Amino acid sequence: MSRDRYVISLDALRMGDVDQVGGKNASLGEMISQLAHAGIRVPGGFATTAQAYRDFLADAGLTRRINTRLKALDPDDVAALAQTGGEIRGWIVAAPFPAALESAIRAAYDKMMRGGEAPVAVRSSATAEDLPDASFAGQQETFLNIHGLDQVLAAVKHVFASLYNDRAISYRVHKGFEHEAVALSAGVQRMVRSDLAASGVLFTLDTESGFRDVVFITAAYGLGETVVQGAVNPDEFYVHKPMLEAGRFPIIRRALGSKAIKMVFTGEAQAGRSTATVEVPQSDQDRFCLTDDDIVELARYAVTIEKHYGRPMDVEWGQGRARRQALRPAGTAGDGPLAEEGRGGRSVSA
């Protein structure tokens, strides 16, 4: 599996493919193809293309129908917005995939599972994410712990439909973006069992001051969705980059978070029911969820990634049951303090 009109393997993608698969999936491909030699571990998978999304809508007769419905909408009328968004999402979920698209997803998924059946994450990646004057990140759906082709197909369709959730519709209108100018790519990626260990987000600068000589790491038990969404108070660690480079002990600050809840896999494969949030035992809340070795390893990855991209980055990470880290780029951290808007909805690391 490499490149197809409708599906592209993640390892065949580069940052120049944003127009085809969105910024999130393009950056995944960049890390897989360009940083594996440096020890950066990113689970593989595939992405549907923007063309797949547009052809799906056109084949179902939805392109004009959606545009007509939205032109009559007053986005400041909350009740009308909710009704319109719900109708459009219902149309998309109910529409069948074109045979060629379903066949392409089937072939890509079958090839992905040749090494053995494994849970996958199905994530959105909008082709207009993170433009200089707008951030579309976090507005669409993510589905975790998905098993089997039928559930993957269902999750992809729900990801496509989420381009028309209430928040996304309103945001595009108020930012002056034409709805039809934004397309969606669905990324299907193997998951590590971070529900059995820990996960979080790392930043290659201090998010409060913009200070560039530290790596800031957040961590909590279970899947990283709780950290990304701000639903949990995570552990926090600061690593000094110059001391790391010099081979000295680089952890200069740590703060114990409450980590009161965690997200774990359930026994159900259906999208929306495949994860659950549970309480964390008090004994685990009272200790850090990462060892010093874990922290230093993550910081080394962060420095490597930042050097490759040539700018500050934020990266979602997750540990497997063997405590090996896997990473996924979340976005560009920028040169100053981070605003929360556009960051909080980032999907967890696969």
N, C-alpha and C positions, 0 to 999 in steps of 0.2 A: 504494500500500500504506500503510495507516495502522493502524487497530485491527481485530482479528479475535478471535474466541473463542480461537483457537489460536496466532496469530502477530501480533506488533505491530512496526511499523517502529521502529528505535531513535530516530529523530527525533521520534516521537510520545510518547516516554516521559519521565516526570519522576520526581523522587525519591519522590513519593507512590505510585509503582507498585511498590514493593518486594514487596508481597504477591502481585503477578502475575508479576513477572519477576526477583525477587531484587535484592539491593543492588547487585551489580556491573552488571547490565544497566540498572537504573534510573538509576544514576549516569552511565553512558555516555550515555543519552538526555538527562539533564540538561545535560551538557557540550555535546552536539551542538546542542541547541535553544536553550540560554541563553548560550553563550559563543562561538559562531561569530563574532559581531559584534566580539568582542575579539581576534580572530585565533587563537583556540584551534582547532587542527585535530585532529578526531577522525574516523577513517574510519567510514562508514555501514554499515548492515546491518539485521538484524532479530533478534527474540528470540521463542522459543516461550514460551508461558505456563505457569504452574503448572497451569492447568486442562487444558492439552494433555497434560502429564505424567500427571496423575491419570486422565484419560480413557483414555490409552494403557494404563496398568496395568489399569484396570477392564475395558476391552474385551478384553484378553488373558486375563482371569481371574486376574490376578496379585496383586491387592491383598490378598485374604484369604490366598492361598497364601503370600505373603511374610511377612505378619504371623504366621501360624501357625508358619512355619519359625523365625522370630526369637524367638518366645516360648519355644521349647524350647531356645534357645541359652544356653550359659554363656559370656559374652564373655571371661572370664579363661582359658578353655581355648583356647590359641592354635591348636591343630590343628583343633578344632571350628569356630572362627571362620573360619579359612581355607577350610575345606570349605563351610561355610554361605554365606559371601560369594561364593565361586566358583560355587556352584549358582544363587544368586539372579541374579548377573550373567549367567550363561548363559541363564536363563529370559528375561531382558529382551532380550538381544541376539537371541535366536531368535524373539521374538514379532513379528508383522507390525504395522506402524503402521495405525491406523484410516484408512480411505480419506479421510475429511475432513481429518485431520491431514496426511497425506502430500500431499494436494492443496494445502493452505494453504502448506506449506513449499515446494512446487514453484513456486507462483505468486510467493511472496516472493523466492525465489532467482532466478527468471527475470527479475523486475523489477530486482533488484539487478545483474544482469549485462547489462542493456541497453546500458550504456556500454562493453561489451567484457569478455571473460572475464578473470578475475583470481583469484589464490589467496585463500582465506579462512581465518580462524581460527574454530574451533568451540569455545566455552568454556562451562563450567558457571557457573551463578549460582543458589545455593540461596536459597530464600525465607526462611531463618532465619539468613543470614549475619550475623556481627558483632553479635549481640545483646550487651547490656551484660555478661552473665555468661558468654558463650561466643563463640567464633569458629569458623565452619565453613569459612572460607576456606582454599583450598589442599588440600582433602580430595578434590576431584573432578578429573576429567580435563580436559585441554586438547589439542586437535589443531590443528596448524599446517600451512600450505601445502596446503590441501585444494582439489582441483579437481573440478568436475563435480557434478551433482545426486546421482548415486548415492553418491558418496563423502561428500557432505554428509549425506545421510540416514543412512548408516552411522555417521558420526561423532556425529551427534545421538543415535543409539541407544546408542552406547558412553558418551556423556556421561551419559545417563539412568541407565545401568547403574552408573556410577561412584558414585552415591549410596549404593551398597551395597558399596563396597570395605571391606576389613577395618578400616582405620583409622577410616573414617566410622561404621561400625556400632558399634565399640567406644566412640568418642567420645560418640555420642548416648546410649548406655546409661549411661556413667559420669557424664554431665551431666544425666541424668534427662529427656531429650527423647524423646517418643514418635516412633517411626520414621515413622508415617503423618502426623505433623504437619509434616514437612519435605518440601517439593516442590522440583523442579528445573526451571530454565529453561535452555535452550541458546541462547547468543548466537552468531550467525553474522555475522562482520564482515570487511570487506575488509582485507587486509594490505598494509602498505608493505614495500618490499624492504630492511628493516633488516639482512637477512643480508649485504647488500653494503656496509653502513656500520656504524653503532653503535646501541646501545640501552642502557637501564638503568632505574633508578628514581630519582626525586627526592623529597625530603622538605622540607616548608616549615618545618622546625626542625632543630636539632641532635639527632640520635637518641640521643646519649650523655647529654647534660645537660638536654635539653628547652629549651635557649635558643632564643627565638623570632625573633631578629633575623638569622638566616641561612637560606639555602637550601642544603641538602646534596644533591649530585648524585653518583650512581654511574654509571659508564659502562664498557662493554666492547664489543668487536667482535661483530658478528653479532646474531642474535635474542636478545632479552632474557631468555629462559628460563634461561640459565646464570647471570645475575646474580641473578634472582629465587630460584633454587634454591640459591644459595650455592656453585655449582660452579666459579666463577672468582673470582680476586682482581681486582676492577675498579679503574679509576682513580677517584679521589675529588676532589671540588671543593667548596669552601665559598664562597658568595657572600653578602656583607653587604647586607642589605635597605636600610638607610638610605642607604648609599652608592649603591646601584642607583637608588633613588628620587631622589637628588640629582644624578644624571647623572655621577657620578665612577666611576673604575675600581673595580668592586666585588669582584673575585676576590681573596680574602684568604688562601686556602690551597689547595694542590693536592698530591696524592700519587699517584705513578705505581704502578699495579698491574701484576701480571705478565701478566694477560690471556692466559694460555697456550693456551686453547682458545676456540672459538666455535662456535655452532650455525648451520648454513646449510640452505638448501633442497636437496633432492635432486631427481632427475628423476621420482620416483614420487609418485603422487597419493594412494595408499592411506594411511589413517590408521595411524599408528605407524611408517610407513616414509618419510614425506615430509620428514623432517629428519635431519640427521646432525651429529655433533660432530667437528670437525677441529682440528688444531693451527694456531696462529697463527705466522706467520714471526717470527723473532727481531727483525728490524728493526722490525716493527709493535709487538711487545711493548715495545720500548725507547722508544717515543714515546707521547704522549698521544693518545687516539682522538678528542678533541674540540678544536676551536679555541676561542679566547677568545670569538669571536662566537657560537659554538654555545652555550657555557656561559651567556653573558649572556642569550641568547634564551630558553633553558630556564628561567632564573631569573625572567625577566619573566612567562613563562607561569605559573610556580609561584605568584607573588604574586597574579596575576589570579585564579587558581583558588581560592586560600586566601581572598581577599576575597569571592568569590561564595558559598562555602560557610560562611564565618564561623568557621572552625576550622582547625587544622593538618591538612594532607593529605599522603598519599603517592601519587605518580602515576607510572605506568609510561610510558615514552616510547620512541620509535624513530625513527631517521632513514631516509629513503628514499635512493634512489641520487643524488638531487639535493641531499642533505643538508638537506632540509626536515623539521622535526620533526612527528611525530604523537603524540598523547597518549591515555592511558586512565587514569581514576581507579582507584587500587588500594584506598583506604580512608581512614579517619580516623587520623591520626598520634597524636592525643591530646596531652595537656599535659605529659607527662613522658617519660622515656626509654622507648623502644619495646622490648617483649619480642619475641623472634624468633618465638615460637609464633603461628601464624596469619598470618604475613607471608611466610614463605619459599615457600609454595606458590602465591603469586599468579602469574597467567598473564602472559605477555609482552604488551607493547603491540602492537596490530595495526598 
